Amino acid sequence: MDAHECMRTRRTIRAYEETPLSRAMIEEIVDCGRLAATAMNNQPWSFVVVQEVAARARLQEILGHAEFLRQAPCCIVIFHREIDFAVEDASAATQNILNAAWAHGLGSCWIAGRGMDYAPRVAELLGAPKDLRLFALVSLGRPAENPQPEKRPLSEQLSWERFSEPSGDL
Ligand SMILES: Cc1cc2nc3c(=O)[nH]c(=O)nc-3n(C[C@H](O)[C@H](O)[C@H](O)COP(=O)(O)O)c2cc1C
């Protein structure tokens, strides 16, 4: 799958086969997060891979939502240092992880982390250093569903040169 097809076809997956994922594949996916665009090359992120059944169950319990975290064989937890552009940087890294997972035939779901009331408890559970903040969690596994959420058309979202009424030409 080339990059264009990957970005066009990726969809959030919340139902997974429970087959475990190889360490090598997970590392390749996280490595794509590591290489994301980042302001001033700050790279303010850190990643924790959680695979143990009990640990994923505990994470889900702390979150109080995202029940599929119990089924997904893997969860990548993304943290960031609190510096300028950290949110943009961590977003780029997280999206790279979603795309890399899809390119490997895996489904994933970006789960909210930053600013959520459970963020400090997730950080404590995973032993995060004091200078790191939770950004997001990404569940990961072989897809067991094929959702097709509706997407707004490009014609509603793209203007050329300046904002204008949608032309309907696209
Ligand atoms: C910042 C952010 C937070 C999200 N948080 C959650 C979440 O907590 N739980 C969840 O099930 N999906 C979450 N999602 C996934 C979105 O619901 C999903 O991306 C959206 O419905 C669009 O579907 P698509 O990814 O298949 O295009 C989140 C996505 C983003 C970008």
The ligand as an SDF file (V2000), in Angstrom:
LIG
                    3D

 31 33  0  0  0  0  0  0  0  0999 V2000
   -8.1000   14.0670   19.2370 C   0  0  0  0  0  0  0  0  0  0  0  0
   -8.9050   12.8200   19.0060 C   0  0  0  0  0  0  0  0  0  0  0  0
   -9.4830   12.1840   20.0800 C   0  0  0  0  0  0  0  0  0  0  0  0
  -10.2280   11.0190   19.8990 C   0  0  0  0  0  0  0  0  0  0  0  0
  -10.7260   10.3810   20.9980 N   0  0  0  0  0  0  0  0  0  0  0  0
  -11.4180    9.2430   20.8280 C   0  0  0  0  0  0  0  0  0  0  0  0
  -11.8770    8.5230   21.9670 C   0  0  0  0  0  0  0  0  0  0  0  0
  -11.6210    8.9040   23.1100 O   0  0  0  0  0  0  0  0  0  0  0  0
  -12.6040    7.4040   21.7710 N   0  0  0  0  0  0  0  0  0  0  0  0
  -12.8700    6.9340   20.5000 C   0  0  0  0  0  0  0  0  0  0  0  0
  -13.5400    5.8950   20.3880 O   0  0  0  0  0  0  0  0  0  0  0  0
  -12.4240    7.5770   19.3900 N   0  0  0  0  0  0  0  0  0  0  0  0
  -11.7050    8.7080   19.5160 C   0  0  0  0  0  0  0  0  0  0  0  0
  -11.1980    9.3580   18.4270 N   0  0  0  0  0  0  0  0  0  0  0  0
  -11.4170    8.7920   17.0650 C   0  0  0  0  0  0  0  0  0  0  0  0
  -12.4580    9.5880   16.2910 C   0  0  0  0  0  0  0  0  0  0  0  0
  -13.7390    9.3260   16.8340 O   0  0  0  0  0  0  0  0  0  0  0  0
  -12.3910    9.2250   14.7980 C   0  0  0  0  0  0  0  0  0  0  0  0
  -11.1160    9.5780   14.2890 O   0  0  0  0  0  0  0  0  0  0  0  0
  -13.4900    9.9570   14.0260 C   0  0  0  0  0  0  0  0  0  0  0  0
  -14.7570    9.4440   14.3350 O   0  0  0  0  0  0  0  0  0  0  0  0
  -13.2670    9.8910   12.5180 C   0  0  0  0  0  0  0  0  0  0  0  0
  -13.2360    8.5510   12.0670 O   0  0  0  0  0  0  0  0  0  0  0  0
  -12.0040    7.9960   11.2130 P   0  0  0  0  0  0  0  0  0  0  0  0
  -10.7810    8.0530   12.0760 O   0  0  0  0  0  0  0  0  0  0  0  0
  -12.4010    6.5920   10.8670 O   0  0  0  0  0  0  0  0  0  0  0  0
  -11.8560    8.8510   10.0120 O   0  0  0  0  0  0  0  0  0  0  0  0
  -10.4370   10.5040   18.5830 C   0  0  0  0  0  0  0  0  0  0  0  0
   -9.8140   11.1480   17.5030 C   0  0  0  0  0  0  0  0  0  0  0  0
   -9.0470   12.2830   17.6970 C   0  0  0  0  0  0  0  0  0  0  0  0
   -8.3510   12.9270   16.5110 C   0  0  0  0  0  0  0  0  0  0  0  0
  1  2  1  0
  2  3  1  0
  2 30  2  0
  3  4  2  0
  4  5  1  0
  4 28  1  0
  5  6  2  0
  6  7  1  0
  6 13  1  0
  7  8  2  0
  7  9  1  0
  9 10  1  0
 10 11  2  0
 10 12  1  0
 12 13  2  0
 13 14  1  0
 14 15  1  0
 14 28  1  0
 15 16  1  0
 16 17  1  0
 16 18  1  0
 18 19  1  0
 18 20  1  0
 20 21  1  0
 20 22  1  0
 22 23  1  0
 23 24  1  0
 24 25  2  0
 24 26  1  0
 24 27  1  0
 28 29  2  0
 29 30  1  0
 30 31  1  0
M  END
$$$$
